[in-house]
Structure formats: C-alpha cells, structure tokens
C-alpha cells in the first residue's frame, strides 16, 4: 500500500486494485497546471478509482475533479453533503454522505465522522488498514485572537468529536491531520490531543500549504506519544538523506504490508519514503 502526498490536504492511497484521491486542491507540479502525480500517473492507473472530498472549501474541493470523469468514466465520487448544499456539484455527480453515514462496496468501507468547521472527516477501511483523513477537523482556536470563551468552545467541540470517533475506533493505523501554523502559538494543540486520545500508528501532518517546517515541527510530539511521524519534504531540500524510525519491526508486523509514502511534488523531484524491514529512508 502506498500513500502519495499531493499538496496541502490532498493525498492519494494506492492499494492493490484500488486508488483513492482525497481532498484534491492542486496537483503536485509547481510549474505546470494540471501536471503531477494525479494527472500524469494516478488517472491512468488501472483498477478502481475513488475521489473523496470532505467539504466544499476550495482548498479541499476543486471542481476540476468532476471533469476527470471524461477520462475515467468509472470514477466513484464520494462527497460530503455540504458540497451539494453549496451547489459545488449536482446530485448526479457523486454519492453524498453526512456524519454517521457510510459508503461500502466490495473493495472498501468509508465512515463519515464530524468536523469542527464544515463537512466531515473520513475513516477508511481498506484491505485491513484503518486510515483517517481529518478534513477540517481540528481544535481551531486562534489563541492570540480568540476570546477565552471562544477558546473553551473550540476545545470542547473538538474533544467531543474525538470522543465520538474513539468510541468507534480507539486505534488507527494512519492519521492525516491538520498542523497549521497560521493559528498561532498553540497550533499543534489539536493534533496532540488527537494522538493522546486515539492510538495512532503513523501520523502525517497536512493543511500547511507550503509551510513544511511548521507541519514537520510536530514530529517530536508525535514520536513522544508513540507515533511514527512522516515528514513532508520541504521544497528545494535534497531528499537523499536517511532517517531511521526506531521500532519499525512493530509497525511492519502490525500492518502486514510494506508502506510507501511518496511525496509527489512541491519539491522539484518525485521523492519517496520507503519503509523496509527496520528503517525508513528518503529516496529521490
């Protein structure tokens, strides 16, 4: 199974016979529109193709994805119902789900959980893996601007959603979660609360646009809580350096399959983080 980082909160999951593209905003090329891992590779890849969007915000939903059906008429679109409500797509364009609802077929199951902004988050059950894409679920407290009451409400709303998720699934293999430095000094609070409540095997930051340093700053907190943290590789940085993940044999045994995270762009070259039996390394 492979995880491709596209841009911002956009990822693709490649499994045997199945590909999912989640919260597509822009493709991975920095220099050419509609070029990158999605247009140059994933849309041509054989097998089932699912395109998911957690909500209507333009950094999570790009209407261009609806045109992909001209190239791939077999695409299954699964959207949050707010996308239909805000008229970003038509009823016939997709399957729409709300919090508490699910989509299931012979390849996967997708459960919709809540958000503290708009739309939903996704818990994906795929070939023995449990994968969580948070969408805009986060403790969105802007500590340097919000009032104490607003901070308390944001905290309570977020913890209520995490509690609801934990009741359904106390452990998740792979979590894709916002780590957005624009929030100010406590911007990692929601991510920290999440992994303290829900056992997370692999944590990948998102929703940081090109602030890779801000997203990757969560690494020490994630590892202190027993997570394997995947760094998104900063632009213009060579990616041939190696990094070890201690205790990877535990990860390998639990996942029962190799995992590859491909940083699909915003770096100039296609870069990869490949897990082997006892280490992870960047590979360009």
Secondary structure as GFF3:
##gff-version 3
##sequence-region A 1 284
A	DSSP	beta_strand	2	7	.	.	.	ID=ss1
A	DSSP	beta_strand	10	15	.	.	.	ID=ss2
A	DSSP	beta_strand	18	22	.	.	.	ID=ss3
A	DSSP	alpha_helix	37	40	.	.	.	ID=ss4
A	DSSP	three_ten_helix	42	44	.	.	.	ID=ss5
A	DSSP	beta_strand	48	53	.	.	.	ID=ss6
A	DSSP	three_ten_helix	63	70	.	.	.	ID=ss7
A	DSSP	beta_strand	76	80	.	.	.	ID=ss8
A	DSSP	alpha_helix	81	85	.	.	.	ID=ss9
A	DSSP	three_ten_helix	91	93	.	.	.	ID=ss10
A	DSSP	beta_strand	95	97	.	.	.	ID=ss11
A	DSSP	beta_strand	102	104	.	.	.	ID=ss12
A	DSSP	beta_strand	109	113	.	.	.	ID=ss13
A	DSSP	beta_strand	121	126	.	.	.	ID=ss14
A	DSSP	beta_strand	129	133	.	.	.	ID=ss15
A	DSSP	alpha_helix	148	168	.	.	.	ID=ss16
A	DSSP	beta_strand	171	178	.	.	.	ID=ss17
A	DSSP	three_ten_helix	181	183	.	.	.	ID=ss18
A	DSSP	alpha_helix	189	197	.	.	.	ID=ss19
A	DSSP	beta_strand	199	206	.	.	.	ID=ss20
A	DSSP	alpha_helix	212	216	.	.	.	ID=ss21
A	DSSP	alpha_helix	219	224	.	.	.	ID=ss22
A	DSSP	beta_strand	228	230	.	.	.	ID=ss23
A	DSSP	beta_strand	242	243	.	.	.	ID=ss24
A	DSSP	alpha_helix	248	255	.	.	.	ID=ss25
A	DSSP	beta_strand	260	263	.	.	.	ID=ss26
A	DSSP	beta_strand	271	275	.	.	.	ID=ss27
A	DSSP	beta_strand	280	283	.	.	.	ID=ss28
###
